[in-house]
């Protein structure tokens, strides 16, 4: 039986319906905003796979060309591997729902979103999150929801819920907010230097918008929800866990406080191996499996780390809770890169490279659901195995790499004046060492590389991650400690990774991931303030290396000259089938971009090639000036005169009577094809043909030479 609920969010309505489509799924809903519709279905395996020791959640999101009334590109006319937009939306949907599954439940779960209709204005990504929550709520799958999700924009100082793509063009904020009934669960997005106070206000606005969506889902569950299935949790037996704690004893804390990531891991693993062997000896291999050992030690390590922080007031690396790890940086480290930098914070190190490109390097992509279809600034993030001292599969970028790169990209982009900057810009971040917050290191290193490349950034950008360690009394946080600039183990064994990037004036990028069910807004406001203080300190350190863009770009970067021509001349410049422009590109070695408004951007690494291109375009698009003398080439001989190319691609007639100051019987007596001669423009006839004179040019030049030869008058 079909059930439909409508939720009013701001001035828009979101419809959630179940019971019509995908009825064999454990839970399925359609979610609609405007004429954008998605189907979200959730299915969980009835039992865990043999030997399964982790929670296998798969979240998939796909956009279909048919949803927008289009054909897919490519030979097969079929959608292929997921696009970057689809991957990022998968992550956007996955991150808020994952912490709400029962700990110790290892049945495989799949949550799939398919875009069925796309109106080009309302982005389906928010609907995917709402749909995932609603599908899990009406299913029999154990899950501690519901969640609400909303995109928050700000137009003319006013917050807007779920703005359209057209509205977003006027917005200085793009915030995706996910919340439960009272608290923050997740957020991410970008802004144009929004203040901390305004950012907190945007979060509260997002929370208000989640209320109607949560209420709608509860109503839907009451009408069509299934009873949650009974489950069995896979946990370490109490007696084995108690024995492991006893065997580890007091050695664990000193091991955790070992300086250096690798030395700390080695010290802890030595205890783990010893205790694991004794547990097997006492309880047998059937009871003490590798899963039991790993899970027991995860619990012990987590408990020990949290006690150190909350009871002893200590961090693993000896810092105070507000301290940023030591920072070092340098620029201009790679001779052929257009800009390069090394940025290190503690044991996290990124090598970043900036590349300037032409209009041909702008990234173009299909956008079935509306919004931008090209990117002029790109940041790519790479995380090799050696950065953590491990081996593993070597492949292309995964979801994590794409997500981290996108976060760094949207953090930096607001500070690059792309509308007025002629170059396409790419930054690559190569992670050399990792011990927490590599995405924020990429923001810092990327900024330094861009400044080194001479990119005219409005202001430098830096990023920092803030964590939290909590203690609960029932479902309420009774004790907590915020941690500035978290390391890897603090991320793994504590409860939050809150990344915030920005300038000295405000926030430009942000992303929150929680292991908690939610976090109160009051605590989040504290974290945001700690991020601000740390960000300013990092910016001050970066300024010691390079404080502003270099005045000159690399000698290996393409130079650019911009010309403005009459748009009516574009066709002549390009030529039939692109003949003229192709020839010019070949002769000059330049890349030439022509815009519809008559703007011509010429890119070249050669001064000589640039001159050839500029002279040719200037000449080809120039208008003949009456009375001006030109140096031209004879291209055609006729009985009545000679045609002379006096501007690139533009001919004029020198009548036989204008070839010389005496009567000329045959044109060939004076000039031949290929001769270069000076001619004067006499005018343009009624048919637009240019009249030239060699005779008049010679007379003017003779007068000029005579004037120069006259002796100076005596004083």
PERA-V89889 format. One record per pair of residues at least 4 apart in sequence whose ideal C-beta (glycine too) atoms are under 6 Angstrom apart, sorted by the first residue. I is the first residue (numbers start at 1). J is the second residue. Records with the same first field share a line. If there is no record, write none. Layout:
I = J, J
This chain:
1 = 19
2 = 19, 20
3 = 18, 19, 223, 224
4 = 17
5 = 16, 216, 219, 220
6 = 13, 15
7 = 14, 212, 213, 216
8 = 13, 212
9 = 14, 161, 209, 212
10 = 161
12 = 162
14 = 33
15 = 32
16 = 29, 31, 134, 216, 220
17 = 30
18 = 29, 138, 224
19 = 224
21 = 39
22 = 28, 41
25 = 41, 43
26 = 42, 43, 44, 139, 140, 141
27 = 42, 135, 136, 138, 139
28 = 41, 135
29 = 40, 131, 134, 135
30 = 37, 39
31 = 38, 127, 130, 131
32 = 37
33 = 122, 127
34 = 119, 122
35 = 117, 119
36 = 118, 119, 122, 124
37 = 116, 117
38 = 113, 115, 124, 127, 128, 131
39 = 114, 116
40 = 113, 131, 132, 135
41 = 112
42 = 111, 135, 136, 139
43 = 110
44 = 107, 109, 141
45 = 107, 108
48 = 52, 106, 107
52 = 106
53 = 291
55 = 106
56 = 108
57 = 98, 109
58 = 110
59 = 90, 93, 94, 111
60 = 112
61 = 86, 89, 90, 113, 128
62 = 114
63 = 115, 368, 369
64 = 115
65 = 70, 71, 72, 368
67 = 115, 116, 117, 118
68 = 118, 368
71 = 77
72 = 77, 78, 79
82 = 86, 87
84 = 402
87 = 399, 402
88 = 406
89 = 125, 128
90 = 94
91 = 399, 403
92 = 125
93 = 128, 129, 132
94 = 98
95 = 186, 513
96 = 147, 178, 185, 186
97 = 132
99 = 515
100 = 143, 144, 145
101 = 143
102 = 142
104 = 233, 234, 235
105 = 231, 233
106 = 234
111 = 132
113 = 128
115 = 124
118 = 368, 369
120 = 370
121 = 164, 165, 370
124 = 128, 369
126 = 149, 151
127 = 131
129 = 149
130 = 149, 213
131 = 135
133 = 145, 146, 147
134 = 217
136 = 141, 143, 145
137 = 145, 146, 217, 221
138 = 221, 224, 225
139 = 226
140 = 226, 228, 229
142 = 228, 231
146 = 214, 217
147 = 178, 180, 185
148 = 179, 210, 213, 214
149 = 178
150 = 161, 162, 177, 206, 209
151 = 162, 176
152 = 159, 175, 177, 202, 205, 206
153 = 160, 163, 168, 171, 173
154 = 159, 171, 172, 173
155 = 160, 170, 171
159 = 205
161 = 209
163 = 167, 168, 171
165 = 370, 371
172 = 192
173 = 191, 194
174 = 189, 190
175 = 189, 202
176 = 188, 189
177 = 187, 206
178 = 185, 186
179 = 184, 185, 207, 210
180 = 185, 518
181 = 214
183 = 518, 519, 520
184 = 519, 524
185 = 518
186 = 512
187 = 512
188 = 511
190 = 410, 509
191 = 507, 508
192 = 414
193 = 503, 505, 506
194 = 198, 199, 506, 507
195 = 506
196 = 528, 532
199 = 507
200 = 525
210 = 214
221 = 225
236 = 240, 241, 292, 295, 296
241 = 296
244 = 275, 296
247 = 275, 278
248 = 252, 271, 275
251 = 271
252 = 304
255 = 267, 268, 271
256 = 304, 316
258 = 263, 264, 267
261 = 347, 435
265 = 269
271 = 275
272 = 276, 297
276 = 293
279 = 283, 288
280 = 285, 288
283 = 287, 288
288 = 292
291 = 295
292 = 296
297 = 301
302 = 493
305 = 493
306 = 310, 469
307 = 311
308 = 312, 314
309 = 469, 481
310 = 469, 471, 479, 481
315 = 319
316 = 489
319 = 323
321 = 483
322 = 484
324 = 485, 534, 537
325 = 345, 346, 485
327 = 345, 541
328 = 344
329 = 343, 448, 545
330 = 342
331 = 341, 448, 452, 545, 546
332 = 452
333 = 340, 342
334 = 340
336 = 556
337 = 353
338 = 354, 355, 356, 453, 554, 557
339 = 354, 449, 452, 453
340 = 353, 449
341 = 352, 445, 448, 449, 452
342 = 351
343 = 350, 441, 444, 445
344 = 349
345 = 441
347 = 433, 435
348 = 434, 435, 436, 438, 441
349 = 432, 433
350 = 429, 431, 441, 442, 445
351 = 430, 432
352 = 429, 445, 446, 449
353 = 428, 449
354 = 427, 449, 450, 453
355 = 426
356 = 423, 557
357 = 361, 424
358 = 591, 603
359 = 593
361 = 424
362 = 374, 376, 424
363 = 375, 378
364 = 374
367 = 371, 373
376 = 418, 424
377 = 413, 416, 418, 425
378 = 426
379 = 405, 408, 409, 427, 446
380 = 405, 428
381 = 401, 404, 405, 429, 442
382 = 430
383 = 401, 431
385 = 390, 391, 392
387 = 431, 432, 433, 434
388 = 434
397 = 401, 402
404 = 439
407 = 439, 511
408 = 439, 442, 443, 446
409 = 413
410 = 509
411 = 443, 461, 463, 501, 508, 509
412 = 446, 461
414 = 508
415 = 457, 458, 459, 461
417 = 421
422 = 560, 601
427 = 446
429 = 442
431 = 438
434 = 438
435 = 487, 488
436 = 486, 487, 488, 491
437 = 465
440 = 463, 464, 465, 499
441 = 445
442 = 446
443 = 461, 463, 501
444 = 462
447 = 460, 461
450 = 455, 457
451 = 546, 549
454 = 549, 550, 553
455 = 549
456 = 549
459 = 503
460 = 539
461 = 501, 503, 508
462 = 535, 538, 539
463 = 501
464 = 485, 531, 534, 535
465 = 486, 497, 499
466 = 484, 498, 527, 530, 531
467 = 483, 486, 490, 494, 496
468 = 480, 482, 495, 496
469 = 481, 494
470 = 477, 480, 495
471 = 478, 479
472 = 477
473 = 478
482 = 527, 530
483 = 490
484 = 530, 534
486 = 490, 491
489 = 493
490 = 494
491 = 497
495 = 515, 516
496 = 514
497 = 513
498 = 512, 527
499 = 511
500 = 510, 531
501 = 508, 509
502 = 506, 507, 508, 535
504 = 539
514 = 519
519 = 523, 524
531 = 535
543 = 547
553 = 557
558 = 603, 605
559 = 604
560 = 601, 603
561 = 602, 614
562 = 601
563 = 600, 617
564 = 598
565 = 569, 598, 600, 621
567 = 598
569 = 573, 621
573 = 620
574 = 578, 581
575 = 579, 580
578 = 582
584 = 588, 616
585 = 592
588 = 609, 612, 613
589 = 606, 609
590 = 602, 604, 609, 613
591 = 603
592 = 602
593 = 601
594 = 600
595 = 599
602 = 613
604 = 609, 610
611 = 615
614 = 618
616 = 620, 648
618 = 622
619 = 647, 648
620 = 648, 649
622 = 647
624 = 681, 690
626 = 681, 683
628 = 681
629 = 678, 680, 697
630 = 646, 679
631 = 678
632 = 644, 645, 646, 679
633 = 645, 676
634 = 642, 644, 671, 673, 675
635 = 643, 645
636 = 643
637 = 642, 667, 673
640 = 656
641 = 653, 654, 655, 656, 667
642 = 654, 667, 671
643 = 651, 653
644 = 652, 654, 679, 692
645 = 651
646 = 652, 679
652 = 690, 692
654 = 658, 659, 679, 692, 694
656 = 664, 667
658 = 693, 695
659 = 664, 670, 694
660 = 664, 670, 695
661 = 695
664 = 670
671 = 675
677 = 694
678 = 697
679 = 692, 694, 697
680 = 693, 696, 697
682 = 691, 693
683 = 691
684 = 690
685 = 689
